[in-house]
Amino acid sequence: MRGIQVFYEGRVQGVGFRYCLRQLACGYEVTGWVKNLPDGRVELQACGEAEELELFLTSIRESELKGHIRKEEKHSVAPFLSKGFEIQS
């Protein structure tokens, strides 16, 4: 089990970005959350097996969201317990 934190920059707020991420997450064995940050970025935290997480991140990069992402900053974090994948305020 592995945990990741990703910050997305670009036009990622006000375009349904978090809802699309949640929908994409349904296709993978990952749990976690996504939320808007006050500085205009979106933060994603997800937990799952390494291969599943990479597939999930690749699906984000290859989705209709790719045109909104200017920069992606990824960090490893400790695995955490979470049920499903949710949008946080």
N, C-alpha and C positions, 0 to 999 in steps of 0.2 A: 504494500500500500504506500502511496506517495501523495504528497500535497503540493499544489502549485498556487501561486498568486500571479496574476497578470494584470498589468495596467494598460489600457488602450487609450490612445490619444487620437484626436482628429475630430471629425463630426460624428461623435458617438453618443450625444445626448439629444433627445427630442426627435429621434428617427426610428424608434422601436428597437434599438440595439439590444437592450436587456431582454426584451420579450423573445427576440430571435435567438439569443444565446440560450435562454431557457428551453426553447423548442428544440434546438440542436442537441442540447444535453440529454433530452429524452431518448435519443438514438444511441446513447453510450452508457456504459456502466460507470457513471461518475455521479458524485454528489457534491453539493456546495451551494454557492450563492453568487449573485452579481448585484452591484449597486452603482449608482451615480455618485461621483465625488464633487464637492463644492468647486474644485478647480477646473471642472469641465471634462475630466477623465472618467472612465468607467473601470471599476475594479472587479475582477473575477477571482474567486477562490474555489478550487475544485480538488477533489480527492478521489483516488481510484488507482488501479494498476497502471504502471508506467506506460505501457503500450496503448491502453484505452485513453489515457489523458492526452497522449500525443495525437491519436486519431481525432479526438474531440477538438483539439487546438487546430489541427489541419483543416477540419471541416469548417471552422470559423473563418480561417484565412481564405478558403475557397468558396465561401458562401457569398450571398448578395451583400454581406456586410463589408467585404474587402475594400470596396470603394470609399467607405467611411473611415477606415483605419489608416492613420498616418504613421503611427508608431506603436509598437508592442514591446512592453518590458516585462520579462518573465523571471520569477524567482521561485526557488524551492522553499516550501514551508513544511513544518511538521504535519503529518497526517492528522486529520481531525474527524470527529464523529458528526455526521449530518444525515438527515433523512431527506432524500430527494434533492431537487435543485430548485432554489427559490430566488425571487427578486426581493432584495432588501431596500428599504427606504433610506 
